[in-house]
Amino acid sequence: VLVAVPSMSSRGEVASWLFQLDLLRIELVKLWYLEAGIQYAAQYKHFREIFPRRLLESLLWTYPDTPEGIVSISRAYLALMKDMELALRRLFPENAHELGVFSRVVQRVGDQLP
């Protein structure tokens, strides 16, 4: 992962840089799971119950904490969910009827945005 960082920053590859940032966050959380003795993502929705506050605070500083930033993160989440649904529909057209869950999640989250 770290080998790619200098070339991305020097060439203005913003999308690649952001992707590497996401990968680093995931790898960091995997290390925390390992340290806690828990299988990765076994309880991914319960970070506050698993990890010390200091770890969570160190992760949160890598995200925007303004109201505009939270909306931006939510919109990025929606865009990712839409893209995932489209990719899954292309890969598994025979299961297209089961993929409606993505549309429902996107709609529900979108309804809560300002």
C-alpha positions in Angstrom: 0.0 0.0 0.0 2.7 2.5 1.0 4.7 2.0 -2.2 1.9 3.7 -4.2 1.6 6.8 -2.1 4.5 8.9 -3.4 3.5 8.4 -7.1 -0.1 9.3 -6.4 0.7 12.5 -4.5 3.2 13.7 -7.1 1.0 13.0 -10.1 -2.2 14.6 -8.8 -4.0 11.3 -8.8 -6.7 12.4 -6.3 -9.0 9.5 -6.8 -6.2 7.0 -6.3 -5.0 9.0 -3.2 -8.5 8.8 -1.7 -8.8 5.1 -2.5 -5.4 4.5 -0.7 -6.7 6.5 2.3 -9.7 4.1 2.4 -7.5 1.1 2.2 -5.3 2.4 5.0 -8.3 2.9 7.2 -9.5 -0.6 6.5 -6.1 -2.1 7.2 -5.9 -0.1 10.5 -9.2 -1.4 11.6 -8.1 -5.0 10.7 -5.1 -4.5 13.0 -7.3 -3.3 15.8 -9.5 -6.4 15.4 -6.4 -8.6 15.5 -5.2 -6.8 18.6 -8.6 -7.3 20.3 -8.6 -11.0 19.4 -11.8 -10.7 17.4 -12.3 -12.0 13.8 -12.3 -9.1 11.4 -15.8 -7.6 10.9 -17.5 -10.0 13.2 -19.0 -7.1 15.1 -18.3 -4.2 12.7 -21.4 -2.2 13.8 -20.3 -2.1 17.4 -16.9 -0.3 17.3 -17.6 1.6 20.6 -18.1 -1.8 22.4 -14.9 -3.3 21.0 -12.3 -0.5 20.7 -11.0 2.0 23.2 -12.1 5.6 22.7 -8.6 6.8 21.8 -8.5 4.4 18.8 -11.9 5.6 17.5 -10.9 9.2 18.0 -7.7 8.6 16.0 -9.8 7.2 13.1 -12.4 9.9 13.2 -9.9 12.7 12.6 -9.4 11.3 9.1 -13.0 12.2 8.3 -14.6 15.6 8.1 -16.5 16.5 11.2 -18.5 19.5 10.0 -22.2 19.2 9.1 -21.3 19.7 5.5 -18.7 17.0 5.8 -21.2 14.5 7.3 -23.6 15.2 4.4 -20.7 14.7 2.0 -19.9 11.4 3.6 -23.5 10.4 3.3 -23.7 11.3 -0.3 -20.5 9.4 -1.0 -22.1 6.4 0.8 -25.1 6.6 -1.4 -23.0 6.9 -4.6 -21.1 3.8 -3.5 -24.2 1.9 -2.8 -25.7 2.8 -6.2 -22.4 1.8 -8.0 -22.3 -1.5 -6.0 -25.9 -2.3 -7.0 -25.1 -1.6 -10.7 -22.0 -3.8 -10.6 -23.9 -6.6 -8.9 -26.7 -6.4 -11.4 -24.2 -6.7 -14.3 -22.4 -9.6 -12.6 -25.4 -11.5 -11.5 -28.4 -10.5 -13.7 -30.2 -13.6 -12.7 -30.4 -12.3 -9.1 -31.5 -8.7 -10.0 -34.8 -9.0 -8.1 -32.9 -9.7 -4.9 -30.7 -6.6 -5.2 -33.6 -4.2 -4.5 -32.2 -3.9 -1.0 -29.6 -1.5 -2.3 -32.2 0.7 -3.8 -34.2 0.7 -0.5 -31.1 1.6 1.5 -30.2 4.4 -0.8 -33.7 5.7 -0.7 -33.9 5.6 3.1 -30.5 7.3 3.6 -31.3 9.8 0.8 -34.6 10.7 2.5 -32.7 11.7 5.7 -30.3 14.1 3.9 -30.9 17.8 4.0 
